[in-house]
Amino acid sequence: MSMWWWLWWLGTVASVCGGDSGGDVTYDGRSLIINGQRKLLFSGSIHYPRSTPDMWPSLISKSKQGGLDVIDTYVFWNLHEPQPGQYDFSGRRDIVSFIKEIQAQGLYVCLRIGPFIESEWSYGGLPFWLHDVPNIVFRSDNEPFKFYMKNFTTKIVNMLKSENLFASQGGPIIISQIENEYQNVEKAFQEKGPPYVIWAAEMAVGLQTGVPWAMCKQDDAPDPVINTCNGMKCGETFVGPNSPNKPALWTENWTHFYDVYGNITKIRSAEDIAYNVALFILKKNGSFINYYMYHGGTNFGRNASAFIITAYYDQAPLDEYGLIRQPKWGHLKELHAAIKLCSETLLYGVSVNFSLGALQEAYVFHGDSRECAAFLVNTDGKKALVQFQNSTYELPPKSISILPDCKTVAFNTAKVNTQVNTRSRKPTVKFESVETWEEYKEVIPTFDDTSIRSDVLLEQMNTTKDVSDYLWYTSSFQISEDSKSVLSLNSFGHVVHAFVNGVLVGSGHGANRHPSFTLETNISLNSGGNNISLLSAMVGLPDSGAYLERRAAGLQTVSIQENQEFHNLTNYSWGYQVGLLGERLQIYTEEGSSDVQWSRLDPSRQPLTWYKANFDAPGGADPVTINLGSMGKGEVWINGQSIGRYWISFHTPDGFPSQIWYHIPRSFLKPTDNLLVLFEEESGNPIGISIDTVSITKVCGHVSDSNPPPMISWKTHTLSQDKQKKKYGRRPKVQLSCPPKTYISKILFASFGSLSGNCEGYAVGSCHSSNSTDVVEKACVGKRRCTVSYKKFGGDPCPGIRKGLLIEAQCR
């Protein structure tokens, strides 16, 4: 294929996909309308605070390369207004710079203001100070809440207006969202729910942004607000727009399942995502699909909600580090290109649908100028042969074939042409020497050390005000003689470490869907006074549900069974300390670290210990992680910036930690002498920690006879202004590509013939081209990219037998 055709194809797709900023944005029953033209738009969620400003350009560029037209983001109220009237838009919070970068790269923006967002984000994005507003009821027809919600929403809108960022001003923002999945909780608020929905819609529209507003999962969204769908199968589950004049928009097509501590990661395949996108377009007349997430990123600091791990949607098309995840990214890119070839016919044409079989159906679109596009749908779990316009088509199980000219299959949702990437990590800095580390033991407070006192057990969130995950409950218990006793406590969650006279006697924790738990442990009490010190820890604030302001955490009851005597300490005299001493002294910073006396590493590894080391940044530009597989539970800081919580000791049912590697953005690092500080709650071993780099080291491609060729093979020669002739390179091809600045150094496997398996596991079949490896090595070794088609092998090794081509290569 000539370079001319490659440039032409990119230009054609770009002309259809391009997101020129500015212009009038309206809608009708078919789509959003920008500058008078209906638009079929693909969007991807990228949350600016879950990455760093130096990552934004690359993330946006890769999204555009993947065929996206729009970048979608929430707005994070608790980050921007940490205290009433005090605003912060610096660093990762710089939403204006983020939107301007999107605009600079020619994409649109979907701005989901909320300002309640859920998003597995602490308190659903609400600032905790709202909790203390008198008589407040979140997300209801409640004047205090509506006052602050309107105040913040207005602040954001006016700030973005001042930067001319709405499309009506020439900016990239084409649609905004108010509230978030409110229908899930509306009934709980009874008569206070429906008026709140109406108020929120009127308030948003009244801000006069000049672009449409949406409400997701709100079937009765008041006019002119558009009701939208969230979920994995909106082609099946969406009730549809609540007015014939509103388009069908999908604001969250989940590319993965968010991970929680203790759960096994569930993978959503590229094929399933593509199938449901196409189905939404066909069955619901869908014209806007947003992938949630397209890049998940990292829950830095304490921003993850309850039990959510620090890595967020790592299985998205762009992984946590911003690396392209194949085949998901590439398969969706091919889907976007195939649908864009039909977009004018889809948006302006007339459609008919008819049966091709019991579980097969054709959707055919005709344009005014005799254009024709067809989608052949197989909802069966088995493959099917169907007749369409006097031709036979094989439809794989649960798949949709796209025929942009009603004749030739350009794409099938179940047939993946894209390569599979293998991501690997390489240790670059190890902390194996005892001399590398210093430690500082957290002080375990007693009742006499505390200044907050109460005769009842205080609720944790209301006491800490979210300034720390930790709250100490302390008391003194008197007995007349030494005793073997039992300490029992019930907690609303999430974790507790129990100390008696400064010695750890037991720990317990809840889980995501069951945060409450009971701890019962044997203790030894001394004659006289005994110090009871209970460290309650949260693993993020809750993020969803009705009456969020009424949720409880921390200790509920405490008792001691001494011989035959039961002592209920729940209504006892308790002293409280909010947070840890190390937090108050900020010993994770350079300045705070120098203000305390650090000690040599204690090989006994006691709980509640701070660890400190220094390291130089790895060379190169590969993403950097820290391997914490030898630790227990705690938090990590790099040069004073928290990269998030870790919880290695909470294993999944198959016996593995939910997350071992934790992202260190390059922008957090200095070339040399970086400060690493960890707070370890349990008894982890810092000697096992390493700093690793992440890269794509292997790529694998697999096609068979039934694969359509890559979308790049769809070529159009313009012979005259009114006559076109189409040619198709119809042979399947394996396309391999190593990351920038690397090349294919070795062919690990190559077979053209009746091979078995796929890129996850393969073997040479009974029929195999003997020159497979030689042909592939000649075509690929030493190159960053290569394409290998059947014809390169010079003949058919298996006449009359279905064949495949599989190549796995090493990148270095």
C-alpha positions in Angstrom: 0.0 0.0 0.0 1.4 3.4 -0.9 2.0 6.1 1.6 -0.5 8.3 -0.3 -3.4 5.9 0.5 -2.4 5.8 4.2 -2.5 9.6 4.4 -5.7 9.7 2.5 -7.4 7.2 4.8 -6.2 9.1 7.9 -7.4 12.4 6.4 -10.8 10.9 5.5 -11.4 9.5 9.0 -10.1 12.7 10.6 -12.5 14.9 8.5 -15.4 12.9 9.8 -14.1 12.6 13.4 -12.6 16.0 13.8 -13.6 18.1 16.8 -13.3 21.7 15.7 -13.9 23.9 18.7 -16.7 26.5 18.8 -20.1 26.9 17.3 -23.7 26.4 18.0 -24.7 23.2 19.8 -28.2 22.0 19.8 -29.9 18.5 19.3 -32.7 16.7 17.7 -34.1 13.2 18.1 -31.1 11.8 16.2 -28.0 13.4 17.6 -26.2 16.4 19.0 -26.0 19.1 16.3 -22.8 21.1 16.1 -22.6 24.0 13.7 -25.8 22.8 12.0 -24.4 19.2 11.4 -25.5 16.1 13.2 -22.6 14.3 14.9 -21.9 10.7 15.8 -19.4 11.0 18.6 -17.1 8.7 20.4 -16.0 9.9 23.8 -13.6 8.7 26.5 -13.4 9.5 30.2 -10.1 10.9 31.5 -10.1 12.4 35.0 -7.6 15.2 35.3 -6.7 14.6 39.0 -6.2 10.9 38.4 -3.2 11.7 36.2 -0.6 14.6 36.2 -0.4 17.6 33.9 2.7 16.3 32.2 0.6 13.1 31.2 -2.4 15.0 29.8 -1.0 15.8 26.3 0.0 12.1 25.7 -3.3 10.8 27.1 -5.3 13.1 24.9 -3.2 12.4 21.8 -3.6 8.6 22.2 -7.3 9.1 22.7 -7.5 11.0 19.4 -5.4 8.4 17.7 -7.9 5.8 19.0 -10.7 7.5 17.1 -12.3 9.6 19.9 -14.0 12.9 19.2 -14.6 13.9 22.8 -12.9 13.8 26.2 -15.2 13.4 29.2 -14.4 14.4 32.8 -16.1 14.8 36.1 -15.5 18.0 38.2 -14.2 17.2 41.7 -15.9 19.5 44.2 -13.9 18.3 47.3 -10.6 19.0 45.5 -11.6 22.4 44.3 -13.3 23.7 47.4 -11.6 22.0 50.4 -13.1 24.6 52.7 -16.1 26.9 52.1 -15.2 29.6 49.8 -11.5 28.5 49.5 -10.8 27.3 46.0 -7.9 25.3 44.5 -7.2 24.9 40.8 -3.5 24.2 41.0 -1.5 21.3 39.7 -3.6 18.2 39.0 -6.7 20.3 39.9 -6.1 22.7 37.0 -9.2 21.9 35.0 -8.9 25.0 32.8 -5.5 23.8 31.5 -6.8 20.3 31.0 -9.7 21.5 28.9 -7.4 23.9 26.9 -5.1 21.0 26.1 -8.1 19.0 24.8 -9.1 22.0 22.7 -5.5 22.4 21.4 -5.6 18.8 20.1 -8.9 19.4 18.3 -11.3 17.4 20.5 -14.6 18.3 22.2 -15.3 18.1 25.9 -18.2 16.6 27.9 -18.1 18.3 31.3 -19.9 16.3 34.0 -20.1 18.9 36.8 -22.3 16.8 39.1 -21.3 18.1 41.6 -22.1 14.8 43.2 -20.1 12.3 41.0 -19.7 9.0 42.9 -16.9 7.8 40.7 -15.4 5.6 43.4 -14.0 8.9 44.7 -14.0 9.9 48.4 -17.5 11.1 49.5 -18.7 11.0 45.9 -16.8 14.2 45.3 -18.7 16.2 48.0 -16.4 18.2 50.4 -16.7 16.8 53.9 -17.4 20.2 55.4 -20.9 19.9 53.9 -21.5 17.3 56.6 -21.4 20.0 59.3 -23.8 22.4 57.7 -26.8 22.7 60.0 -29.9 20.8 58.9 -28.4 19.7 55.6 -29.6 16.7 53.7 -27.5 15.9 50.7 -29.0 15.6 47.2 -32.6 16.4 48.1 -35.0 19.3 48.1 -33.1 20.8 51.0 -32.2 24.5 51.0 -28.8 24.3 52.6 -27.6 21.7 50.2 -29.1 23.4 47.2 -27.4 26.7 48.2 -23.9 25.2 48.3 -24.5 23.0 45.2 -25.7 26.0 43.2 -22.8 28.1 44.5 -20.1 25.6 43.4 -21.8 24.8 40.0 -22.1 28.5 39.3 -18.4 29.0 40.3 -17.3 26.4 37.8 -19.5 27.6 35.0 -18.5 31.2 35.4 -14.8 30.3 35.6 -15.0 28.3 32.3 -17.1 31.1 30.7 -14.4 33.6 31.6 -11.9 31.4 29.6 -14.3 31.1 26.7 -14.4 27.3 27.0 -18.0 26.6 26.1 -18.7 25.8 22.5 -21.1 28.8 22.3 -18.0 31.0 23.0 -15.8 29.2 20.6 -14.6 26.6 23.1 -14.6 22.8 23.2 -17.3 22.0 25.8 -20.3 20.8 23.8 -22.4 19.3 26.7 -22.5 19.3 30.5 -24.0 17.1 33.1 -25.8 18.0 36.3 -26.3 15.5 39.1 -25.3 11.8 38.6 -27.4 8.6 38.6 -29.9 10.2 40.9 -32.7 7.8 40.0 -30.8 5.1 41.9 -31.6 6.9 45.2 -34.5 9.2 44.4 -37.2 7.0 46.0 -35.3 7.1 49.4 -36.0 10.8 49.6 -39.7 10.4 49.0 -41.4 13.7 48.4 -38.1 15.5 48.5 -36.7 13.7 45.5 -38.7 14.8 42.4 -38.6 18.6 43.3 -34.8 18.4 43.6 -34.6 16.9 40.1 -36.6 19.7 38.7 -34.7 22.3 40.7 -31.3 20.9 39.6 -32.3 21.0 35.9 -33.7 24.5 36.1 -30.6 25.7 38.0 -28.3 24.3 35.4 -30.1 25.5 32.4 -30.4 28.9 34.0 -26.6 29.3 34.0 -26.9 29.8 30.2 -23.9 28.0 29.0 -25.2 27.8 25.4 -24.8 24.0 25.3 -27.1 21.2 26.2 -27.3 19.6 29.7 -27.7 16.0 30.5 -28.7 13.8 33.5 -27.5 10.2 33.5 -29.7 7.5 34.7 -32.6 9.9 35.1 -35.4 8.7 32.9 -37.6 11.7 33.7 -35.0 14.3 33.2 -37.0 17.6 32.8 -36.9 19.3 29.4 -34.6 20.5 27.9 -32.2 18.3 29.8 -31.3 15.0 28.1 -31.7 11.7 29.9 -28.8 9.4 29.2 -27.7 5.8 29.9 -24.9 4.3 32.0 -24.0 0.7 32.0 -22.4 -2.1 29.9 -25.4 -3.0 27.7 -27.3 0.3 26.9 -28.3 -1.2 23.6 -30.5 -3.5 25.6 -31.2 -1.7 28.9 -31.8 1.9 27.9 -35.4 3.0 28.1 -34.6 5.6 25.4 -34.9 9.3 25.4 -38.0 10.7 27.2 -38.8 12.9 24.3 -38.8 12.3 20.5 -36.8 15.5 20.2 -33.9 14.2 22.4 -31.0 12.0 21.1 -29.9 8.7 22.6 -26.6 9.3 24.5 -24.5 6.7 26.5 -22.6 8.6 29.1 -20.9 5.6 30.7 -19.9 2.5 28.8 -17.9 0.7 31.4 -14.7 -0.7 29.8 -13.8 -2.6 33.0 -15.1 -3.2 36.5 -13.5 -1.1 39.2 -11.4 -3.1 41.6 -11.8 -3.2 45.4 -9.5 -4.7 47.9 -10.1 -8.5 48.3 -11.9 -9.0 45.0 -10.7 -10.7 41.8 -10.3 -8.5 38.8 -13.0 -9.0 36.2 -12.0 -8.3 32.6 -14.4 -7.0 30.0 -13.3 -8.0 26.6 -12.8 -5.7 23.6 -15.2 -7.8 21.6 -18.0 -7.4 24.2 -17.5 -3.6 24.3 -17.5 -3.3 20.5 -20.7 -5.5 20.2 -22.6 -3.4 22.6 -21.5 -0.1 21.1 -22.8 -1.2 17.7 -26.0 -2.6 19.2 -26.7 0.8 20.9 -26.3 2.6 17.6 -28.6 0.2 15.9 -31.3 -0.5 18.4 -31.4 2.8 20.3 -30.4 5.2 17.4 -27.4 6.0 19.6 -25.1 8.8 18.5 -22.9 9.5 21.5 -20.9 6.8 23.3 -18.6 7.6 26.2 -16.1 4.9 27.4 -15.9 5.0 31.2 -12.9 4.9 31.7 -10.7 5.4 28.6 -7.9 6.1 31.0 -8.5 5.4 34.7 -5.3 6.6 36.2 -4.4 6.6 39.9 -6.3 7.4 43.1 -3.5 9.5 44.6 -3.5 10.3 48.3 -6.6 9.5 50.2 -9.0 10.1 47.3 -10.2 6.6 46.7 -13.6 5.8 48.2 -14.2 3.0 50.7 -12.2 -0.2 49.8 -11.3 1.0 46.3 -7.7 0.2 45.3 -5.3 2.9 44.3 -5.1 1.9 40.6 -8.3 2.9 38.8 -9.6 1.1 35.7 -6.1 -0.2 34.8 -7.8 -2.4 32.2 -9.1 0.6 30.2 -7.9 1.2 26.6 -5.1 3.3 28.2 -3.7 1.7 31.3 -3.0 3.3 34.6 0.4 4.6 33.3 -1.0 5.8 30.0 0.3 2.9 28.0 -1.9 1.6 25.2 -3.6 -1.6 26.2 -4.1 -3.9 23.3 -6.2 -5.3 21.9 -8.8 -3.1 23.6 -7.5 0.2 22.3 -6.9 -1.0 18.7 -10.1 -3.0 18.4 -12.2 0.0 19.4 -10.2 2.2 17.0 -11.1 -0.2 14.2 -14.8 -0.1 15.3 -14.8 3.7 15.3 -13.3 3.9 11.8 -15.8 1.4 10.5 -18.8 3.2 12.0 -17.5 6.6 10.8 -17.5 5.3 7.3 -21.3 5.0 7.7 -21.9 8.0 9.8 -23.6 10.3 7.2 -25.9 7.4 6.2 -26.6 6.6 9.8 -27.4 10.1 10.8 -29.3 11.3 7.8 -30.5 8.1 6.0 -33.6 6.0 6.3 -33.4 2.7 8.0 -35.1 -0.7 7.8 -34.5 -3.8 9.8 -35.6 -7.4 9.0 -34.9 -10.9 10.2 -32.1 -13.1 8.8 -32.9 -16.0 11.1 -34.2 -16.8 14.5 -31.6 -14.8 16.3 -30.1 -12.8 13.4 -31.2 -9.5 12.0 -30.2 -6.9 9.4 -30.2 -3.2 9.9 -29.9 -1.4 6.6 -29.5 2.4 6.1 -30.1 4.2 2.8 -28.9 7.8 2.1 -30.3 10.3 -0.3 -27.5 9.7 -2.8 -27.9 6.0 -3.0 -25.5 5.3 -0.1 -26.1 2.1 1.7 -24.7 0.7 4.9 -25.7 -2.5 6.6 -25.2 -4.1 10.0 -25.7 -7.8 10.3 -26.5 -8.8 13.9 -26.1 -12.3 15.5 -27.4 -12.4 19.1 -27.0 -16.1 19.3 -24.1 -17.7 21.3 -23.4 -19.8 18.2 -22.1 -18.8 14.8 -24.6 -18.4 12.0 -24.6 -18.4 8.2 -27.1 -15.8 6.8 -28.2 -14.7 3.4 -28.2 -11.0 2.7 -28.7 -9.4 -0.7 -27.9 -12.7 -2.5 -24.7 -13.3 -0.6 -23.8 -15.6 2.3 -22.2 -14.2 5.4 -20.8 -16.1 8.3 -21.5 -14.3 11.6 -19.5 -15.4 14.7 -21.3 -15.9 18.0 -22.7 -12.7 19.6 -21.3 -10.4 16.9 -22.2 -7.6 14.5 -20.7 -7.3 11.0 -20.5 -3.8 9.5 -20.8 -3.4 5.8 -20.3 0.3 4.8 -21.4 -0.4 1.2 -24.0 -3.1 2.0 -21.7 -5.7 0.4 -18.3 -6.0 2.0 -17.6 -6.7 5.7 -15.2 -4.0 6.9 -15.4 -5.0 10.6 -16.8 -7.6 12.8 -17.1 -7.0 16.6 -15.9 -10.5 17.5 -13.0 -10.6 15.1 -9.9 -8.9 16.5 -7.2 -7.9 14.1 -5.3 -5.9 16.6 -2.2 -7.2 18.3 -2.0 -8.2 22.0 0.5 -6.4 24.2 2.4 -7.9 27.1 3.3 -5.4 29.8 6.3 -6.2 32.0 8.1 -4.6 34.9 11.8 -4.4 35.5 13.4 -3.7 38.9 15.8 -0.7 38.7 16.3 0.2 42.3 16.3 -2.4 45.2 16.3 -1.6 48.9 17.8 -4.9 50.0 20.3 -3.5 52.5 19.4 -2.8 56.1 21.5 0.3 55.9 19.2 1.7 53.2 16.4 2.2 55.6 15.6 4.2 58.7 12.5 3.9 60.8 10.3 5.9 63.2 7.9 4.1 65.5 4.5 5.8 65.8 3.6 6.7 69.4 0.7 4.7 70.8 -1.3 7.2 72.8 -2.9 6.5 76.2 -6.0 8.1 77.7 -3.8 10.7 79.5 -2.2 11.8 76.2 -5.6 12.8 74.7 -7.4 16.1 74.8 -10.7 15.1 73.2 -12.9 13.3 75.8 -16.3 11.7 75.7 -18.3 9.2 77.8 -19.5 7.5 74.6 -17.9 6.0 71.5 -17.7 8.8 68.9 -18.5 8.3 65.3 -15.2 8.4 63.3 -16.0 10.6 60.3 -17.7 13.2 62.4 -14.6 13.3 64.7 -11.8 13.2 62.1 -13.5 15.5 59.6 -11.6 13.5 57.0 -8.2 15.1 57.9 -6.9 11.5 58.5 -7.9 7.9 57.9 -7.1 7.3 61.6 -8.8 7.8 65.0 -7.4 6.6 68.3 -9.9 5.4 70.9 -8.2 5.3 74.3 -9.3 4.4 77.8 -8.0 3.1 81.1 -9.3 -0.1 82.7 -8.8 -0.9 86.3 -8.7 -4.4 87.8 -7.6 -5.7 91.2 -5.4 -8.6 90.1 -3.7 -10.0 87.0 -6.3 -11.5 84.6 -6.6 -13.4 81.4 -9.6 -11.7 79.7 -11.3 -11.3 76.3 -11.6 -8.0 74.5 -14.5 -7.8 72.1 -15.5 -4.9 69.9 -17.9 -4.2 67.0 -16.9 -1.7 64.4 -18.8 0.0 61.6 -15.6 -0.2 59.7 -13.1 -0.4 58.2 -10.1 -1.6 60.2 -9.0 -1.7 63.8 -5.7 -2.5 65.5 -6.1 -3.2 69.3 -3.3 -2.4 71.8 -3.3 -3.2 75.5 -0.6 -1.6 77.5 1.2 -0.7 74.2 1.2 -4.3 72.9 -0.7 -5.3 69.8 -3.3 -7.9 70.8 -5.4 -8.2 67.6 -6.5 -6.7 64.4 -9.7 -7.0 62.2 -11.3 -5.5 59.2 -14.4 -5.4 57.1 -14.8 -5.6 53.3 -16.4 -3.6 50.5 -20.0 -4.8 50.8 -19.6 -5.7 54.5 -17.6 -2.9 56.1 -18.8 -3.8 59.7 -17.0 -6.5 61.6 -16.4 -7.9 65.0 -13.0 -8.5 66.7 -12.7 -10.8 69.7 -9.2 -11.5 71.1 -7.6 -12.8 74.3 -5.7 -10.2 76.3 -3.7 -10.2 79.5 -4.5 -7.5 82.0 -2.3 -6.3 84.9 -3.3 -5.5 88.4 -4.2 -1.8 88.6 -4.6 0.4 85.5 -4.4 -0.9 82.0 -4.2 1.3 78.9 -6.7 0.3 76.1 -5.7 1.9 72.8 -7.7 1.1 69.7 -6.7 2.5 66.4 -9.6 2.6 64.0 -8.7 3.2 60.3 -10.9 4.0 57.3 -10.0 2.9 53.8 -11.8 5.8 52.1 -15.0 7.6 52.7 -18.3 6.1 51.2 -19.2 7.4 47.8 -22.8 6.5 47.1 -26.2 5.9 48.4 -28.9 8.0 49.9 -28.3 10.1 53.1 -24.6 9.9 52.7 -24.3 12.5 55.5 -25.7 9.9 58.0 -23.2 7.1 57.3 -21.2 5.8 60.3 -17.7 4.5 60.8 -15.5 3.6 63.7 -16.2 1.6 66.9 -19.7 0.8 67.9 -19.3 -1.3 71.1 -16.3 -2.3 73.2 -16.4 -4.8 76.1 -14.1 -6.9 78.2 -14.9 -10.3 79.7 -12.8 -10.7 82.8 -13.2 -14.2 84.3 -16.9 -14.3 85.1 -17.5 -10.6 85.0 -18.6 -8.7 81.9 -17.6 -5.0 81.5 -19.3 -2.9 78.9 -17.0 -0.1 78.0 -19.2 1.4 75.3 -20.4 4.2 77.6 -17.1 4.5 79.4 -14.7 7.5 79.6 -12.8 7.6 76.3 -10.1 9.8 75.0 -9.5 10.5 71.3 -6.6 11.4 69.1 -7.3 12.3 65.5 -4.7 11.0 63.1 -1.1 9.9 63.7 1.8 11.8 65.3 3.8 11.2 62.1 1.0 12.8 60.1 0.9 15.8 62.3 4.6 16.3 62.1 4.5 15.6 58.3 7.5 13.3 58.5 6.8 12.3 54.9 8.2 15.7 53.7 11.8 16.8 53.6 11.3 19.4 56.3 9.1 17.2 58.6 11.5 14.3 58.1 14.4 16.3 59.5 12.5 17.3 62.6 12.3 13.7 64.1 14.8 11.3 65.3 15.0 8.3 62.9 16.5 5.0 64.0 18.2 2.1 62.3 15.9 -0.6 60.9 14.6 -2.9 63.6 14.6 -6.5 62.2 11.6 -7.4 64.4 9.4 -5.2 62.3 6.9 -3.8 64.7 3.4 -2.5 63.6 2.7 1.2 63.2 6.1 2.1 61.9 7.3 4.8 59.5 10.1 3.8 57.0 12.4 6.2 55.1 14.8 5.7 52.3 16.3 7.7 49.4 16.7 6.7 45.7 17.7 8.1 42.3 15.1 8.2 39.6 15.3 5.4 36.9 16.7 6.5 33.6 14.7 6.7 30.4 11.0 7.7 30.0 9.2 4.4 30.9 6.6 4.7 33.6 7.8 4.1 37.2 6.2 2.0 39.9 7.1 0.8 43.4 6.7 -2.9 44.2 5.2 -3.2 47.7 4.6 -6.9 47.6 6.5 -7.4 50.8 4.5 -4.9 52.8 1.2 -5.2 54.7 -1.1 -2.1 54.8 -0.4 1.7 54.8 0.3 4.7 52.6 3.3 5.8 50.5 4.8 9.2 49.9 7.4 10.3 47.3 9.0 13.7 47.9 6.1 14.6 50.2 3.4 13.6 47.7 1.2 10.7 48.5 0.8 8.1 45.7 -2.0 6.4 47.6 -2.9 3.7 50.1 -1.7 0.1 49.8 -3.2 -3.0 51.3 -1.1 -6.0 50.3 -2.2 -8.3 53.1 -5.9 -8.3 52.0 -5.9 -11.1 49.6 -8.4 -12.1 46.9 -10.2 -15.5 47.1 -7.4 -17.0 44.9 -4.8 -15.9 47.5 -3.2 -12.8 45.8 -3.1 -9.1 46.7 -5.4 -6.9 44.8 -2.5 -4.6 43.9 1.2 -4.9 44.3 2.7 -2.2 42.0 1.9 1.5 42.7 2.4 4.3 40.2 5.0 7.0 40.8 4.5 9.7 38.1 7.7 10.9 36.6 6.7 14.4 37.6 6.9 13.4 41.3 10.6 12.5 40.9 13.9 14.4 41.0 16.9 13.1 39.1 18.6 12.1 42.4 18.0 11.7 46.1 14.2 11.2 46.1 12.6 10.8 49.5 10.5 7.6 50.0 8.4 7.4 53.1 5.9 4.7 54.0 3.6 4.3 57.0 3.2 0.6 57.7 0.2 -0.4 59.9 1.1 -4.1 60.1 4.5 -5.8 60.0 5.6 -5.5 56.3 9.2 -5.9 55.3 10.7 -2.9 53.5 13.7 -4.9 52.4 11.6 -6.4 49.7 10.6 -3.1 48.1 11.9 -2.2 44.7 11.4 0.7 42.2 10.5 -0.8 38.8 9.9 0.5 35.3 7.0 -0.6 33.1 7.2 -1.3 29.4 5.6 -3.3 26.6 8.1 -6.1 25.9 6.1 -8.5 23.7 3.5 -8.1 21.0 1.4 -10.9 19.4 -1.0 -10.8 16.4 -3.4 -13.5 15.3 -5.8 -13.6 12.3 -7.6 -16.4 10.5 -9.3 -16.7 7.1 -12.5 -15.3 8.5 -11.0 -12.1 9.8 -11.8 -8.9 7.8 -8.6 -7.1 6.8 -7.6 -4.1 8.9 -9.7 -1.0 8.4 -6.7 0.6 6.6 -7.4 -1.7 3.7 -10.6 0.0 3.0 -9.6 2.3 0.2 -11.5 4.6 -2.2 -10.2 5.9 -5.5 -12.1 8.9 -6.7 -12.3 8.6 -10.5 -14.5 11.6 -11.1 -16.7 14.0 -9.1 -19.8 11.8 -9.4 -18.3 8.3 -9.8 -16.3 6.2 -7.4 -14.7 2.8 -7.6 -13.9 0.9 -4.5 -11.1 -1.6 -4.1 -10.5 -3.8 -1.1 -7.3 -5.5 0.1 -9.2 -8.6 1.2 -6.5 -10.8 2.8 -6.2 -10.8 6.6 -3.0 -9.3 7.9 -1.1 -9.4 11.1 0.1 -5.9 12.0 2.7 -5.6 14.8 3.9 -2.5 16.4 6.4 -1.9 19.2 6.4 1.1 21.5 8.2 4.3 20.4 12.1 4.0 20.5 11.9 0.2 20.5 12.0 -2.3 17.7 11.2 -6.0 17.0 14.3 -7.8 18.1 13.2 -11.4 17.9 10.4 -13.6 16.6 9.3 -15.8 19.5 6.7 -17.8 17.5 5.4 -17.7 13.9 3.1 -20.1 12.2 1.0 -19.9 9.0 -1.3 -22.9 8.7 -3.8 -24.8 10.8 -2.4 -23.6 14.1 -4.3 -24.0 17.4 -5.0 -21.5 20.2 -4.5 -17.8 20.2 -2.1 -15.2 21.7 -2.8 -16.5 25.2 -1.6 -20.0 24.3 -0.7 -21.5 20.9 0.8 -24.5 19.1 1.7 -25.4 15.5 -1.0 -27.4 13.8 -0.9 -30.5 11.6 -0.4 -28.2 8.6 2.2 -25.5 8.8 4.2 -23.4 6.4 7.8 -24.5 7.0 9.2 -21.1 6.1 6.9 -19.2 8.6 9.7 -18.0 10.9 12.0 -17.1 8.0 9.3 -15.0 6.3 8.3 -13.2 9.4 11.9 -12.5 10.5 12.7 -11.0 7.1 9.5 -8.8 7.3 9.8 -7.7 10.9 13.1 -8.0 12.7 14.8 -4.7 13.2 11.7 -2.7 12.5 9.3 -0.9 14.9 6.3 -1.9 12.8 5.6 -4.6 10.3 2.7 -6.1 8.3 2.5 -9.7 7.3 -0.2 -11.0 5.0 -0.9 -14.5 3.7 0.6 -13.8 0.3 4.1 -13.3 1.8 4.4 -17.1 2.3 4.3 -17.8 -1.4 1.7 -20.5 -1.4 -1.1 -22.3 0.4 0.3 -25.0 2.8 -3.2 -26.3 3.5 -5.4 -26.3 0.5 -9.1 -26.6 1.4 -8.4 -26.1 5.1 -9.0 -23.0 7.1 -5.8 -21.3 8.1 -4.5 -18.8 10.5 -1.4 -16.7 11.0 0.0 -16.1 14.5 3.2 -14.1 15.3 4.6 -13.3 18.7 7.6 -10.9 18.8 9.9 -9.4 21.4 10.3 -5.6 21.6 13.4 -4.0 23.0 
